[in-house]
Amino acid sequence: MNEKMGWSFCIVTAPNNEAILKQCIKKIHDEFERSDDYEIIVVGNPKIEEKEILKKTKIISFKEEVFHLSLKNIKIALREKNLKRIFFRTGAICHKKNLAAKNAKYNKLCIMHDYVGLEPGWKVGWEKFGEDWEIGMNIILNKDGSRHRDWMAWDHPKLTNKSNGSGACLIPYDKWTKYMYISGTYFCVKRKFFLENPLNENLFWGEGEDVEWSLRVREKTKFKMNTFSVVKYLKQKPLNDAPYCESWRKNEKLMKEILEKELKDTKKEVL
């Protein structure tokens, strides 16, 4: 398939999420109401009949239960007391996202979950940011307006060696480290790059599929941050979970100190 200049919004959804999915799609339509260079690809089985919502939208049906043999399945089957879980799994999130990308026709992919909404000015913001990126992030806000998991570090050795666990944390938008992580909830990526570096379909939701992908692709390109565009969740994420939990907060403070020191050391080397 030849790529066209524009945006393909790849939305993954699950059963009974129609109400929030409609909000997600409407926000895309509103943002691109005067443009024609976009499409919406939904992977799942939503029951939507409104023609206005479905304009420029392609729905790809997906069998939620997929055949999958793994030792993890036994634990799941025992926990849920369901023998069927030994052979079948749900949560094939990587398969859904890869499938959407394969069916996309535009050169830029916005891969997102159904509870993410574009804020006004998103399109103009990306136009201002330009085309010099392969994996891009923009500002992500929780429904209450607080910053969420957008521009992040994951495994900086000066943090992961500490007693506070992993090095996951938010970092300032104007900073960068090679120890980055991109959340699977929302990210932008050039289609060609993503097709050459797809998500690992052996991993399911909750198995760190976004971490595995981030650590793999960050060796091939540099993640870039666009502060001109914003998305906001259509539902509130818990305020006692990352990035608000104690370990992330502690790491965030330490990471700022590390990045400032690295910047000073770099300036000394130049001098």
PADREN-449218 format. One record per residue (C-alpha): x, y, z; residue in one letter. Coordinates in pm, whole numbers. Layout:
pt u X	v Y	w Z	rest A
...
// end
This chain:
pt u 0	v 0	w 0	rest M
pt u 139	v 341	w -99	rest N
pt u 147	v 590	w 185	rest E
pt u -31	v 925	w 161	rest K
pt u 53	v 1236	w 359	rest M
pt u -187	v 1263	w 649	rest G
pt u -300	v 1096	w 970	rest W
pt u -439	v 750	w 1038	rest S
pt u -591	v 727	w 1386	rest F
pt u -560	v 368	w 1504	rest C
pt u -799	v 314	w 1793	rest I
pt u -819	v -8	w 1991	rest V
pt u -1140	v -78	w 2177	rest T
pt u -1311	v -355	w 2373	rest A
pt u -1672	v -470	w 2416	rest P
pt u -1916	v -229	w 2586	rest N
pt u -1695	v 78	w 2537	rest N
pt u -1916	v 240	w 2273	rest E
pt u -2003	v 553	w 2472	rest A
pt u -1646	v 661	w 2534	rest I
pt u -1534	v 547	w 2187	rest L
pt u -1792	v 779	w 2027	rest K
pt u -1647	v 1071	w 2224	rest Q
pt u -1298	v 979	w 2107	rest C
pt u -1401	v 962	w 1740	rest I
pt u -1604	v 1285	w 1758	rest K
pt u -1304	v 1476	w 1890	rest K
pt u -1099	v 1359	w 1591	rest I
pt u -1372	v 1468	w 1350	rest H
pt u -1399	v 1805	w 1523	rest D
pt u -1025	v 1862	w 1498	rest E
pt u -1014	v 1771	w 1128	rest F
pt u -1351	v 1918	w 1026	rest E
pt u -1190	v 2136	w 758	rest R
pt u -943	v 1872	w 641	rest S
pt u -968	v 1558	w 436	rest D
pt u -624	v 1405	w 503	rest D
pt u -722	v 1170	w 783	rest Y
pt u -893	v 841	w 854	rest E
pt u -1003	v 654	w 1164	rest I
pt u -941	v 282	w 1203	rest I
pt u -1112	v 109	w 1495	rest V
pt u -1010	v -245	w 1586	rest V
pt u -1273	v -418	w 1795	rest G
pt u -1643	v -492	w 1772	rest N
pt u -1826	v -173	w 1868	rest P
pt u -2198	v -139	w 1804	rest K
pt u -2220	v 206	w 1648	rest I
pt u -2488	v 302	w 1397	rest E
pt u -2463	v 684	w 1375	rest E
pt u -2349	v 774	w 1024	rest K
pt u -2200	v 1104	w 1140	rest E
pt u -1971	v 918	w 1382	rest I
pt u -1875	v 658	w 1122	rest L
pt u -1767	v 901	w 849	rest K
pt u -1408	v 834	w 737	rest K
pt u -1408	v 547	w 986	rest T
pt u -1317	v 186	w 915	rest K
pt u -1409	v -75	w 1175	rest I
pt u -1205	v -394	w 1174	rest I
pt u -1374	v -674	w 1364	rest S
pt u -1156	v -867	w 1603	rest F
pt u -1207	v -1194	w 1785	rest K
pt u -1133	v -1099	w 2145	rest E
pt u -1049	v -1456	w 2248	rest E
pt u -742	v -1577	w 2058	rest V
pt u -573	v -1917	w 2071	rest F
pt u -256	v -1886	w 2276	rest H
pt u -54	v -2147	w 2464	rest L
pt u 160	v -2028	w 2752	rest S
pt u 250	v -2130	w 3107	rest L
pt u 99	v -1800	w 3219	rest K
pt u -236	v -1923	w 3093	rest N
pt u -245	v -2195	w 3356	rest I
pt u -214	v -1938	w 3635	rest K
pt u -488	v -1728	w 3476	rest I
pt u -714	v -2033	w 3437	rest A
pt u -666	v -2129	w 3801	rest L
pt u -724	v -1774	w 3923	rest R
pt u -1041	v -1733	w 3715	rest E
pt u -1147	v -2096	w 3760	rest K
pt u -1195	v -2120	w 3386	rest N
pt u -1026	v -2407	w 3199	rest L
pt u -1087	v -2230	w 2868	rest K
pt u -822	v -1976	w 2965	rest R
pt u -553	v -2244	w 2927	rest I
pt u -594	v -2228	w 2550	rest F
pt u -752	v -1889	w 2486	rest F
pt u -653	v -1538	w 2594	rest R
pt u -807	v -1194	w 2576	rest T
pt u -615	v -867	w 2569	rest G
pt u -428	v -916	w 2240	rest A
pt u -354	v -544	w 2235	rest I
pt u -39	v -574	w 2022	rest C
pt u -221	v -770	w 1754	rest H
pt u -491	v -502	w 1741	rest K
pt u -246	v -215	w 1701	rest K
pt u -37	v -395	w 1441	rest N
pt u -351	v -482	w 1247	rest L
pt u -466	v -121	w 1245	rest A
pt u -127	v -4	w 1118	rest A
pt u -129	v -258	w 835	rest K
pt u -466	v -126	w 720	rest N
pt u -368	v 241	w 745	rest A
pt u -311	v 448	w 431	rest K
pt u -149	v 763	w 570	rest Y
pt u 216	v 815	w 661	rest N
pt u 155	v 923	w 1021	rest K
pt u -10	v 691	w 1274	rest L
pt u -170	v 804	w 1597	rest C
pt u -208	v 485	w 1799	rest I
pt u -447	v 529	w 2088	rest M
pt u -688	v 366	w 2327	rest H
pt u -1056	v 454	w 2304	rest D
pt u -1053	v 680	w 2612	rest Y
pt u -805	v 933	w 2468	rest V
pt u -941	v 1259	w 2326	rest G
pt u -769	v 1518	w 2107	rest L
pt u -774	v 1867	w 2254	rest E
pt u -847	v 2168	w 2028	rest P
pt u -534	v 2271	w 1839	rest G
pt u -388	v 1920	w 1823	rest W
pt u -361	v 1922	w 1443	rest K
pt u -211	v 2270	w 1421	rest V
pt u 33	v 2176	w 1696	rest G
pt u 168	v 1882	w 1498	rest W
pt u 192	v 2096	w 1186	rest E
pt u 398	v 2345	w 1385	rest K
pt u 615	v 2066	w 1524	rest F
pt u 702	v 1947	w 1174	rest G
pt u 791	v 1614	w 1018	rest E
pt u 1136	v 1548	w 1163	rest D
pt u 1044	v 1251	w 1382	rest W
pt u 977	v 878	w 1367	rest E
pt u 827	v 829	w 1714	rest I
pt u 655	v 1132	w 1861	rest G
pt u 486	v 1216	w 2188	rest M
pt u 278	v 1515	w 2293	rest N
pt u 135	v 1635	w 2622	rest I
pt u -103	v 1386	w 2788	rest I
pt u -343	v 1503	w 3058	rest L
pt u -563	v 1307	w 3294	rest N
pt u -931	v 1398	w 3288	rest K
pt u -878	v 1637	w 3580	rest D
pt u -612	v 1825	w 3382	rest G
pt u -309	v 1689	w 3566	rest S
pt u -11	v 1564	w 3367	rest R
pt u -9	v 1193	w 3295	rest H
pt u 233	v 942	w 3140	rest R
pt u 370	v 1126	w 2841	rest D
pt u 744	v 1211	w 2842	rest W
pt u 915	v 947	w 3057	rest M
pt u 1235	v 772	w 3154	rest A
pt u 1231	v 403	w 3242	rest W
pt u 1561	v 243	w 3338	rest D
pt u 1834	v 500	w 3394	rest H
pt u 2116	v 303	w 3562	rest P
pt u 2163	v 568	w 3832	rest K
pt u 1804	v 509	w 3940	rest L
pt u 1751	v 138	w 3882	rest T
pt u 2049	v 60	w 4106	rest N
pt u 1881	v 239	w 4395	rest K
pt u 1665	v 68	w 4657	rest S
pt u 1350	v 241	w 4530	rest N
pt u 1288	v -11	w 4253	rest G
pt u 1265	v 73	w 3883	rest S
pt u 1364	v 409	w 3740	rest G
pt u 1026	v 494	w 3590	rest A
pt u 933	v 862	w 3610	rest C
pt u 816	v 1170	w 3425	rest L
pt u 1089	v 1401	w 3300	rest I
pt u 1075	v 1770	w 3199	rest P
pt u 952	v 1828	w 2845	rest Y
pt u 1272	v 2010	w 2750	rest D
pt u 1495	v 1722	w 2860	rest K
pt u 1584	v 1391	w 2698	rest W
pt u 1764	v 1074	w 2800	rest T
pt u 1847	v 762	w 2602	rest K
pt u 1668	v 563	w 2874	rest Y
pt u 1321	v 656	w 2750	rest M
pt u 985	v 481	w 2756	rest Y
pt u 671	v 541	w 2548	rest I
pt u 336	v 439	w 2698	rest S
pt u 117	v 218	w 2481	rest G
pt u -191	v 420	w 2574	rest T
pt u -109	v 688	w 2317	rest Y
pt u 179	v 765	w 2082	rest F
pt u 247	v 884	w 1730	rest C
pt u 474	v 699	w 1489	rest V
pt u 557	v 707	w 1121	rest K
pt u 383	v 416	w 948	rest R
pt u 693	v 288	w 767	rest K
pt u 892	v 274	w 1090	rest F
pt u 612	v 99	w 1280	rest F
pt u 558	v -166	w 1013	rest L
pt u 931	v -240	w 1024	rest E
pt u 924	v -246	w 1405	rest N
pt u 584	v -382	w 1513	rest P
pt u 469	v -459	w 1864	rest L
pt u 545	v -808	w 1993	rest N
pt u 224	v -1009	w 1948	rest E
pt u 342	v -1272	w 2195	rest N
pt u 277	v -1017	w 2471	rest L
pt u -73	v -933	w 2592	rest F
pt u -223	v -641	w 2782	rest W
pt u -56	v -599	w 3121	rest G
pt u 259	v -789	w 3021	rest E
pt u 476	v -483	w 2956	rest G
pt u 427	v -487	w 2581	rest E
pt u 489	v -112	w 2556	rest D
pt u 807	v -139	w 2765	rest V
pt u 945	v -417	w 2545	rest E
pt u 871	v -212	w 2231	rest W
pt u 1018	v 108	w 2375	rest S
pt u 1344	v -53	w 2479	rest L
pt u 1373	v -219	w 2139	rest R
pt u 1300	v 78	w 1914	rest V
pt u 1484	v 344	w 2114	rest R
pt u 1805	v 183	w 1986	rest E
pt u 1696	v 266	w 1630	rest K
pt u 1557	v 619	w 1663	rest T
pt u 1523	v 912	w 1902	rest K
pt u 1188	v 978	w 2065	rest F
pt u 1078	v 1340	w 2018	rest K
pt u 844	v 1557	w 2224	rest M
pt u 584	v 1792	w 2076	rest N
pt u 462	v 2040	w 2338	rest T
pt u 231	v 2219	w 2093	rest F
pt u -34	v 1942	w 2096	rest S
pt u -239	v 1798	w 2382	rest V
pt u -461	v 1496	w 2441	rest V
pt u -680	v 1443	w 2744	rest K
pt u -830	v 1127	w 2887	rest Y
pt u -1206	v 1091	w 2862	rest L
pt u -1208	v 906	w 3192	rest K
pt u -1020	v 971	w 3513	rest Q
pt u -715	v 756	w 3583	rest K
pt u -648	v 673	w 3952	rest P
pt u -446	v 937	w 4137	rest L
pt u -271	v 678	w 4354	rest N
pt u -115	v 502	w 4055	rest D
pt u 176	v 597	w 3829	rest A
pt u 285	v 871	w 3774	rest P
pt u 146	v 993	w 4108	rest Y
pt u 267	v 708	w 4328	rest C
pt u 554	v 759	w 4572	rest E
pt u 818	v 569	w 4371	rest S
pt u 752	v 771	w 4053	rest W
pt u 754	v 1100	w 4245	rest R
pt u 1081	v 1012	w 4412	rest K
pt u 1236	v 905	w 4081	rest N
pt u 1116	v 1226	w 3916	rest E
pt u 1303	v 1439	w 4166	rest K
pt u 1622	v 1232	w 4135	rest L
pt u 1600	v 1226	w 3755	rest M
pt u 1587	v 1605	w 3736	rest K
pt u 1911	v 1618	w 3936	rest E
pt u 2073	v 1355	w 3712	rest I
pt u 1973	v 1533	w 3391	rest L
pt u 2095	v 1869	w 3520	rest E
pt u 2431	v 1715	w 3612	rest K
pt u 2461	v 1545	w 3272	rest E
pt u 2393	v 1880	w 3104	rest L
pt u 2662	v 2054	w 3310	rest K
pt u 2913	v 1777	w 3236	rest D
pt u 2840	v 1805	w 2865	rest T
pt u 2902	v 2181	w 2872	rest K
pt u 3234	v 2125	w 3050	rest K
pt u 3343	v 1880	w 2779	rest E
pt u 3261	v 2137	w 2510	rest V
pt u 3467	v 2402	w 2688	rest L
// end
